[in-house]
Amino acid sequence: MPIPTTAAPARTLLRDDVYQAIRDAIVRGQLAPGEQLRDTELGAWLQVSRTPVREALQRLAQAGLVVAEPGKMTRVADEDPRAIVHARQIAAELHALAMSLAIGSLDEADLTTMEAANARLRAALQGSDIDAAISADDDFHEVALLRSGNPLIPSHLEVVTATLRRAEYLHFDSVKGSASPEQHDEILAAIRSGDRERAVALTRANWSVLTGEGDQSPNER
């Protein structure tokens, strides 16, 4: 058969939709640490069979968000301070890499997008709106991720970012006073001045600190 010349429309797979739905419920604390996860109940909630639910739970177990006890039960993983530290280290390095690759391609429209996202972040933190705050923070950093030209960076970040975002949801009272908007301002200033090294270092530092209960580096213990 002749190969179509137009690109096929983007579609998401059912198993990916199920995974994202359960992951987001865990990240937002709707499924709390220690809560038992039953295939049939999750399937009824999402109106799917048990197969994509089981696949999603396996992926979530690999990400450290779910604990599967063979022959017993599957439950939402308890928060692990060391896992948060490890996730933070990986996120810091990957976002720094994205900024290093992207900075030469960032134009004024990109910077305007980042500034608008940072303004939303500042307003959301002041208004104690965690959903809006996390969405705005994601929008700020997504610009460099997309401009980096390396599609592997976002895919590798997906797992560790879920761990960090869950910590923010669980401890939002301590996140509300975050200095992240001010750090973003410094990143933008470094980009505008063409200081690649400083922009990369500031991006790494921005992800190297996550306010949250028990969130300390191993050297601080």
N, C-alpha and C positions, 0 to 999 in steps of 0.2 A: 504494500500500500504506500501511496505517496506520504512523505513526512510533512505535517503541517508547518507552515512558515511562521505562524503566530505562536506566541508563548501560551502554554496552557495556564488557565487561571489557577492562582494559588489556592490550595485547600489544606485544611488541617485534618489530620487523622483522628478518628474517634478516640484511640488510645491516648493521643496527646491531649485532647480536650479533657478526658477523664483525669489524667495525671495532673494537669494544670488546676483543675477544679479542686481536687483533694489537696494538692500542694498549697494552694492559696488559702484553703480553709485552715490548714495547719499553721501557715505563716501568720495569718490574722488572729490565731488563737481561738477560732470557732471550734476547732478540734483541739482540745487542750492537751498539754503534756500528760502522759499516762493514760489517756482515754483509749478504750478498746475499740478497734476498728473491725467491723464485720462486713464481709463481702456483700451479703444480701442487703444489709441496710444501706450501704453506700450505693449499691446498684439501684435500689429503689429510689434513693434520693436523686441520682443522676439519670434514671430511666435507661439503664444499660444492663447488659448481661454481666455475669460475674467475671468473664474472661478479661475484658479491659480493666476492670477494677483490680484484679490480681496482678496484671502487668504493671499497673500504676503503683501499687503497693511495693512491688519488687524494686522499681526505680526509686521510689522514695526511701526504701531501706538502704539502697546503695548511696543515696544522698545523705543518710544519717538522720532523716526526719522521722523515720518509722523503725520500730524494732519488731522483728518477726521471731517468735519463739516457736520452733517446729513442734507440732503436736499440741500446742497450747493455745496461743493467741497472738494477734498482731496488735500493737498499740502505738500511739504517738510517742516518739522518743522524748525523754526528759531533756531539758536544756542542759547542755554540757559546756561549761566555760572554756575548757581547752579546745573543743571543736570550734567555738566562736573565734578564739585566737588564731587557730590554723586557717579558718575561712578568711579571716581578716587579712592575714599575711598574703594569701593567694590573690584576693581581690585587689589589694594595694599594688601588687606587682603587675597584674594584668591591666588594670586601669592606667598605671604609669606607662606601660608598653603602648597601650592604645593612644595615649596622649603624645608619646614620642613619635609614633607613626603618623598621627593626624595633624600635628600642629602646622606643618607646612601647607596643608590643604584647607585649613579653616579660613573661611572668608567672613565678610562683615555680616552676611545673613546668618551664618552659623553662630557668630558671637551674639547677635541680637536674640537668637533663639535661646542661647544659654543664659543671657541676662534676664529674659522673660521668665524662664524656668526658675532661676534663682529668686526672682521677686515673688513668685508663687510659693516657693519654699519658705521664704522668710515670713510671708503672710500666714501660711498654714501652721508654722511652728507657733507663731503668736496667737493663732486662733485655736490651738490644740487639736488640729485636724490631721490625724496621723495618715489617713488614706491620701489626702491631698499632698502632704509633706513628702511621703515616699514616692508618689507619682511625679512630683516636681523634681525631686532629686534624681530619679531615674531619667527624666527628660534632659536634665542638665548633662549628665555623663554620657547619655546615648549619642550625643552629637559627635564626640570624639570616637566612640566605639564604631559608629557608622563610617566616619571619615578615615579611620585607620586602614581600611581596605583589607583587613584580615578577618574573615567571617568566623574563624576558629576562636577568637577571643570572646565574643558574646556567648558562644555555645559552652565554653569552659567556665565562664562566669556564672552561668545559670544556677548551677548546683550550690556554689558557695554563697551566692547572693541571697538565696532563699534562707540559709542559716542566719545570715546577718539581719535580714529584714524581720525574721521571726523575733530575734532578740530586741529589735526596736519596737515591735508591737507589744511584746511582753513587758517592756520597761520604758514605755513612752514618757512617763513622768520625768525620767532623767534625760530623755532625748530632747524634750522641749527647749531646754537651755543650750542646745547644741550651737557651736560656733561655725557650723558648716557653711551658712550663707556668707560669712565673712571670709572663710577660706576660699569659697568659690570666687568672691570678688578678687582675691589675690591671684587666683589662677587666671582669671580673665585679664587682669592687668599684665601678667607675665606673657600671655599670648599676644596681647596688643603690642607689647614692647619687643616681641620677637625673641624673648629669652626662653629658648627651648628647655635648657637644663633646669631653670627655676620652675617652669610650668610642670615639668615631669615630676620634680621633687615635691611640689605642692600637691599635685594629684595623688602621689603616693602617700603623703602625710594625711591627706583628707580621708583616705580609706584605712589608714593605720590606727585610727582611734574611733572606737564605737562605744558610746556611752551605754552602759547596761550593767545590771547586777552581776557581780562576780566576774566582770570582764577585765581580766588582767593578763598581761603577758606572763609567760613562765618565769621571766627574770624578776617580776614584781612580786611574786608569791613569797 
